[in-house]
Amino acid sequence: MRTLRVIASGFRMNLKMLGTSSFFLLTSVVQPIIFATVAFYMFRSGGRNGTLLYASLGAGMMGVWSTTLFGSGGMIQWQRWQGTLELGAAAPPAIALIYLPFSLANAFTGMYAMAATLVWGRVVFGIPLHFAHPWLFALSLPATVIALGLMGLVLASTFILYRHANALSNLLEYPVWIASGLVFSTSLLPDWTRPISWCLPPYWGVLAIRHAALGGDVRGPLGMVLALGLASLAISSVTFRWFEHAARARATLSLT
């Protein structure tokens, strides 16, 4: 129960913080609509049924990933700038548990990117929102968002040790978009990139979401999303302890 209270309180607090951030409002509201508009015009000439919905779902996932990436990476930097990172590291709960609700809140905020993209496509471009498996779609979306939040937790752990790891966030945004097939199929990529795609929760998540919307196998990709999410949680619990210990040893935990 104490663990659940820590997660619930951290989740609520970070949602309030994100609601006052103009950067996150831009990332989760405006940016996905821009991406969706570009993707719609790119795919509008396609002759297959469901092409525009395919692009819409991919553009929405792009917004979810961007919000998760910058939010999970930035939360450590914000804590450091505010002088509260030391308090989190010294708190009785494990540091990974303290920042888990922050990462989940970042990913949850990214769900608005998906909703904004679908509504924009429906209102402006007239895309029909008829899902082949609506219940599986309703299950795949939160499962993917949670898995992305756990993946963001692994990335956040690096910020404890490296003060300028935000450069890593800028570096990872576009490659993950491409390797996950959010805009176009990964079959267009070289064969050596396939194992990289298979290790990314966004790859399996967008497959599950698209199959639930357009038809296809959902349970296989959904199972991989859950498995990779649990793997990310296990990895982050180790990397947080390791990076925290290294930062303490090097006296680089604080900027104050």
C-alpha positions in Angstrom: 0.0 0.0 0.0 2.9 2.4 0.7 4.3 1.7 -2.8 0.9 2.4 -4.3 0.7 5.7 -2.4 4.1 6.7 -3.6 3.1 6.0 -7.2 -0.3 7.7 -6.9 1.1 10.9 -5.2 4.0 11.2 -7.7 1.7 10.6 -10.6 -0.7 13.4 -9.5 2.1 15.8 -8.8 3.8 15.4 -12.1 0.5 15.7 -14.0 0.0 19.1 -12.3 3.5 20.1 -13.2 3.1 19.1 -16.8 -0.2 21.0 -17.0 1.7 24.3 -16.3 4.5 23.6 -18.7 4.2 25.4 -22.1 6.9 23.1 -23.5 4.8 20.0 -22.8 1.7 21.7 -24.1 3.5 22.3 -27.3 4.9 18.8 -27.4 1.7 17.0 -26.6 -0.9 19.2 -28.4 0.6 21.3 -31.2 3.5 19.1 -32.4 1.4 15.9 -33.1 -1.1 17.9 -35.1 1.8 19.3 -37.3 3.2 15.8 -37.7 -0.2 14.4 -38.5 -0.9 17.1 -41.1 2.4 16.4 -42.9 1.8 12.6 -42.7 -1.8 13.0 -44.0 -0.6 14.9 -47.1 2.1 12.3 -47.7 -0.2 9.4 -47.5 -3.3 10.9 -49.0 -2.2 9.7 -52.5 -2.2 6.1 -51.3 -4.8 3.8 -52.8 -5.2 1.3 -50.0 -8.1 1.5 -47.6 -7.1 2.7 -44.1 -4.0 4.5 -45.4 -4.8 7.8 -43.7 -5.8 6.1 -40.5 -2.5 4.2 -40.6 -0.7 7.5 -40.9 -2.8 9.0 -38.1 -2.0 6.3 -35.7 1.7 6.6 -36.5 1.7 10.4 -36.1 -0.1 10.0 -32.7 2.6 7.5 -31.5 5.3 10.0 -32.6 3.8 12.5 -30.2 3.6 9.9 -27.4 7.2 9.0 -27.9 8.4 12.6 -28.0 6.5 13.5 -24.8 7.8 10.4 -23.0 11.4 10.9 -24.2 11.8 14.6 -23.3 9.6 14.3 -20.2 11.5 11.3 -18.7 14.8 12.7 -19.5 13.9 16.2 -18.4 12.5 15.2 -15.0 15.9 14.5 -13.6 17.3 17.7 -14.9 14.4 19.7 -13.5 14.9 18.0 -10.1 18.6 18.9 -10.2 18.0 22.5 -11.2 15.4 22.9 -8.4 17.8 21.3 -5.8 15.4 18.4 -5.0 17.3 15.6 -6.7 19.3 15.0 -3.5 16.1 14.7 -1.5 14.8 12.1 -3.9 18.1 10.1 -3.7 18.1 10.3 0.1 14.4 9.3 0.5 13.7 5.9 2.1 12.0 4.4 -1.1 14.2 3.2 -3.9 15.0 6.0 -6.3 13.5 4.1 -9.2 10.2 3.9 -7.4 10.2 7.6 -6.7 10.6 8.5 -10.4 8.5 5.7 -11.8 5.2 7.7 -11.4 6.9 10.7 -13.0 7.7 8.7 -16.1 4.2 7.1 -16.2 2.7 10.6 -16.0 4.8 11.8 -18.9 3.7 8.9 -21.0 0.1 9.4 -19.9 0.2 13.0 -21.1 1.4 11.7 -24.4 -1.9 9.9 -24.8 -3.4 13.3 -25.5 -1.2 13.4 -28.5 -2.9 10.3 -29.9 -6.4 11.7 -29.1 -5.6 15.1 -30.7 -4.2 13.4 -33.8 -7.3 11.2 -34.3 -9.7 14.1 -33.7 -7.7 16.3 -36.0 -7.8 13.7 -38.8 -11.5 13.1 -38.3 -12.5 16.8 -38.3 -10.1 18.2 -40.9 -9.5 15.3 -43.2 -12.6 13.2 -42.7 -10.8 10.0 -41.7 -13.4 7.4 -40.5 -12.6 6.1 -37.1 -14.0 2.6 -37.5 -11.8 0.1 -35.6 -11.7 -3.6 -36.4 -11.1 -4.6 -32.8 -12.2 -1.6 -30.6 -11.8 -3.4 -27.3 -8.3 -4.6 -28.2 -7.5 -1.0 -29.3 -8.7 0.3 -25.9 -6.3 -2.3 -24.3 -3.3 -1.8 -26.6 -3.1 2.0 -26.3 -2.7 2.2 -22.4 -0.4 -0.9 -22.5 1.8 0.8 -25.1 1.8 4.0 -23.1 2.9 2.3 -19.9 5.6 0.4 -21.7 6.9 3.6 -23.2 6.9 5.2 -19.7 9.0 2.3 -18.4 11.4 2.6 -21.3 11.6 6.3 -20.5 12.5 5.4 -16.9 15.6 3.6 -18.2 16.6 6.7 -20.2 16.0 8.9 -17.1 18.4 6.9 -15.0 21.3 8.1 -17.3 20.6 11.7 -16.4 21.6 11.1 -12.8 25.1 10.5 -13.8 25.5 12.6 -16.9 24.4 16.3 -16.6 24.2 16.8 -20.3 22.4 13.6 -21.2 19.6 15.8 -22.6 21.6 15.7 -25.8 20.8 11.9 -25.9 17.1 12.8 -25.9 17.5 14.9 -29.0 19.6 12.2 -30.6 17.1 9.4 -29.9 13.9 11.0 -31.1 14.1 10.6 -34.9 16.0 7.2 -34.9 13.3 5.6 -32.8 10.6 7.0 -35.0 12.3 5.4 -38.0 13.2 2.1 -36.4 9.8 1.7 -34.9 8.0 2.2 -38.2 5.8 4.9 -36.9 5.4 6.6 -40.3 6.4 4.0 -42.8 6.9 0.2 -42.7 10.2 -1.1 -41.3 10.3 -3.4 -44.4 11.8 -0.4 -46.2 14.8 -0.4 -43.8 18.0 -2.5 -44.2 17.8 -6.0 -42.8 20.4 -5.3 -40.1 18.0 -2.8 -38.4 15.4 -5.5 -37.7 16.8 -6.6 -34.3 17.0 -3.0 -33.2 13.3 -2.6 -34.0 12.4 -5.8 -32.2 13.9 -4.4 -29.0 11.8 -1.2 -29.0 8.4 -1.1 -27.3 7.1 1.5 -29.7 7.6 -0.9 -32.6 5.4 -3.6 -31.0 3.1 -1.0 -29.6 2.3 0.7 -32.9 1.8 -2.8 -34.5 -0.7 -3.7 -31.8 -2.6 -0.4 -32.2 -2.7 -0.6 -36.0 -3.8 -4.2 -36.0 -6.5 -3.4 -33.5 -7.7 -0.5 -35.7 -7.2 -1.9 -39.2 -7.3 -5.7 -38.6 -4.6 -8.3 -37.9 -3.0 -10.1 -35.0 -3.1 -8.0 -31.8 -2.2 -10.5 -29.1 1.3 -11.2 -30.3 2.5 -7.6 -30.5 0.6 -6.8 -27.3 2.4 -9.6 -25.5 5.8 -8.3 -26.7 4.8 -4.8 -25.5 4.1 -6.1 -22.0 7.3 -8.2 -22.0 9.5 -5.3 -23.0 7.8 -3.1 -20.5 8.6 -5.5 -17.7 12.1 -5.8 -19.0 12.5 -2.0 -18.9 11.2 -1.9 -15.4 13.8 -4.5 -14.3 16.6 -2.8 -16.1 15.7 0.6 -14.7 15.7 -0.7 -11.1 19.4 -1.8 -11.7 20.6 1.2 -13.7 19.1 3.7 -11.2 21.0 2.1 -8.3 24.2 1.9 -10.4 24.1 5.5 -11.7 23.1 6.8 -8.3 26.1 5.1 -6.7 28.4 6.4 -9.5 27.1 9.9 -9.1 27.6 9.8 -5.4 31.2 8.5 -5.8 32.0 11.2 -8.3 30.1 13.9 -6.4 28.1 14.9 -9.5 24.6 14.4 -8.1 23.9 18.0 -7.3 24.4 21.4 -9.0 23.6 23.4 -5.9 
